[in-house]
Amino acid sequence: MTYIFEVFTEARRGTTLTGTVRYLDPDNWGFDQGPTFGLQLIMDVWKEGFGAGPVSSATEAEFEELFELYVGSTVRVDEEGYLLEEGSTQVRIPRVKAEEFYKGQLGGARGFSDGTHYICLAPRLDEFARRTEEIIVSWEIREDDSTDLDEDEGTSADFTLEVSDPRYLEHFTENTWFQTG
């Protein structure tokens, strides 16, 4: 994976998280990222671990759902593209092709993993943005002065975000450093 950002966060303070984000490529500049970027950072730390603490089962389920909205979910199919029963390699009855069942929702990617074929559904970015508005109640990002950078460093910015419920930050028990795409 190619990483775009290096991120450092302090431990959470109630419903507030502060940190710094830096482009790894010195040719990148500008942080016009909105609050969805803040939610992506929160989810990346949860998904990849990065030394963060655990989350409750309710928060984990919600993050799984949010991740599928953001990147699209996968649907298991047989070699011919028929939907499989949940947790099985048997074709669903009644038999239906994924392309028919998910018409207009396909993301184009296909693959093979854990012994079964799959197709990817398209991300639902409008729904992700709507959910972000419910979770991130305040988002501020302030770009650092670019004249202070070495020529091989990308631009950086400090950010502060506040969430509607402290459980969204429960895994930020200590300072965290990570790289993400």
C-alpha distance (Angstrom), angle and dihedral (degrees) to the residues before:
residue distance angle dihedral
M1 . . .
T2 3.78 . .
Y3 3.77 111.8 .
I4 3.79 119.6 -144.4
F5 3.79 102.1 179.3
E6 3.79 138.9 40.5
V7 3.81 111.5 -153.4
F8 3.80 133.3 -167.2
T9 3.80 121.2 -174.9
E10 3.74 132.1 -177.3
A11 3.79 119.8 -133.1
R12 3.79 112.1 -78.7
R13 3.78 121.0 -92.6
G14 3.80 106.0 -151.9
T15 3.80 104.9 -64.2
T16 3.81 95.2 -13.0
L17 3.80 130.2 93.0
T18 3.79 125.2 -175.8
G19 3.76 130.0 -172.2
T20 3.78 151.1 130.0
V21 3.79 128.4 -97.9
R22 3.80 123.7 -165.3
Y23 3.78 132.3 -173.4
L24 3.81 109.1 -121.7
D25 3.82 91.8 -150.8
P26 3.83 112.2 69.3
D27 3.82 89.8 -148.2
N28 3.81 91.5 65.8
W29 3.74 118.8 85.7
G30 3.77 141.3 161.8
F31 3.77 129.7 55.8
D32 3.77 108.7 -137.9
Q33 3.81 88.9 150.2
G34 3.78 114.7 140.6
P35 3.81 129.3 -152.1
T36 3.83 91.7 -70.9
F37 3.82 85.8 70.7
G38 3.81 89.2 57.3
L39 3.80 91.8 51.5
Q40 3.81 90.1 47.5
L41 3.82 89.6 55.0
I42 3.81 91.5 49.8
M43 3.81 90.7 49.6
D44 3.83 93.7 45.1
V45 3.79 91.1 56.8
W46 3.80 90.1 50.0
K47 3.83 95.6 44.2
E48 3.80 97.3 45.0
G49 3.82 98.2 33.7
F50 3.81 98.8 -139.0
G51 3.80 90.0 -172.8
A52 3.79 92.5 -61.2
G53 3.77 124.2 143.8
P54 3.81 126.0 -102.6
V55 3.79 126.8 -84.4
S56 3.80 129.0 -140.7
S57 3.80 119.3 -94.7
A58 3.83 90.1 -109.0
T59 3.81 91.6 53.5
E60 3.80 91.2 45.1
A61 3.82 90.9 53.1
E62 3.80 91.3 48.9
F63 3.82 92.4 47.8
E64 3.83 89.7 50.5
E65 3.80 89.4 52.7
L66 3.82 92.1 46.6
F67 3.80 91.5 48.4
E68 3.81 90.3 54.1
L69 3.81 90.2 50.2
Y70 3.80 90.2 51.4
V71 3.82 102.0 42.6
G72 3.81 101.7 17.8
S73 3.77 127.3 -108.5
T74 3.78 129.0 -97.5
V75 3.79 125.3 -122.4
R76 3.81 121.4 -156.0
V77 3.81 116.3 -129.3
D78 3.79 139.3 168.5
E79 3.82 124.2 -110.7
E80 3.81 91.0 -82.2
G81 3.81 94.5 49.1
Y82 3.83 99.2 -102.3
L83 3.81 116.3 146.2
L84 3.81 116.1 -104.5
E85 3.80 127.4 -137.2
E86 3.80 112.3 -97.8
G87 3.82 109.5 -85.3
S88 3.81 92.7 1.6
T89 3.79 140.8 90.8
Q90 3.81 90.4 -135.2
V91 3.81 120.1 108.3
R92 3.82 115.2 -110.0
I93 3.76 118.3 -106.1
P94 2.97 118.5 -104.9
R95 3.80 89.0 43.8
V96 3.77 113.2 -125.6
K97 3.77 132.4 167.4
A98 3.78 115.7 -121.7
E99 3.83 90.6 -129.2
E100 3.81 89.5 60.1
F101 3.80 97.1 40.8
Y102 3.83 94.3 46.5
K103 3.79 97.3 34.9
G104 3.81 109.8 165.7
Q105 3.82 92.5 12.7
L106 3.81 101.2 78.4
G107 3.79 119.1 120.7
G108 3.79 97.5 -161.8
A109 3.81 101.2 -120.9
R110 3.79 120.4 115.7
G111 3.76 132.0 179.8
F112 3.76 151.0 150.0
S113 3.80 123.1 -109.3
D114 3.80 136.8 156.9
G115 3.80 91.5 3.9
T116 3.80 98.0 -53.4
H117 3.76 138.7 86.6
Y118 3.77 120.8 -118.4
I119 3.78 141.8 -175.4
C120 3.78 126.5 -151.0
L121 3.76 124.7 -125.4
A122 3.79 120.0 -141.1
P123 3.81 118.5 -94.9
R124 3.80 116.2 -101.2
L125 3.79 98.1 -137.9
D126 3.81 96.1 166.1
E127 3.81 89.8 57.3
F128 3.82 90.4 44.8
A129 3.82 89.7 53.0
R130 3.82 90.9 48.5
R131 3.80 91.3 51.2
T132 3.81 90.2 46.4
E133 3.81 88.7 59.5
E134 3.82 88.8 56.4
I135 3.82 93.8 48.8
I136 3.83 106.4 34.6
V137 3.80 107.5 56.3
S138 3.80 95.4 171.5
W139 3.82 131.6 20.7
E140 3.79 126.9 175.9
I141 3.79 127.6 170.0
R142 3.81 122.2 -178.1
E143 3.79 118.6 -168.1
D144 3.79 115.0 -135.8
D145 3.79 120.8 -122.7
S146 3.82 105.2 -82.6
T147 3.82 92.2 -150.2
D148 3.83 89.1 72.2
L149 3.83 93.8 61.1
D150 3.77 128.6 101.8
E151 3.81 111.4 -120.6
D152 3.85 92.1 -108.8
E153 3.82 94.4 52.8
G154 3.78 126.9 90.6
T155 3.78 121.7 -132.3
S156 3.76 118.4 -82.3
A157 3.78 137.8 -157.6
D158 3.78 138.7 -167.8
F159 3.77 117.5 -128.2
T160 3.76 138.0 -167.4
L161 3.77 123.8 -169.4
E162 3.75 133.5 179.1
V163 3.79 123.9 -158.4
S164 3.79 130.1 -152.7
D165 3.82 93.2 -123.6
P166 3.84 127.8 27.7
R167 3.82 91.1 -133.3
Y168 3.82 89.2 77.1
L169 3.80 87.5 66.7
E170 3.81 99.1 36.1
H171 3.84 91.5 113.3
F172 3.83 92.8 58.7
T173 3.80 93.9 84.5
E174 3.81 93.6 142.9
N175 3.79 141.3 8.0
T176 3.81 110.4 -56.4
W177 3.81 132.9 -160.0
F178 3.81 123.6 -171.2
Q179 3.78 145.4 144.6
T180 3.77 122.0 -127.0
G181 3.79 142.6 174.3
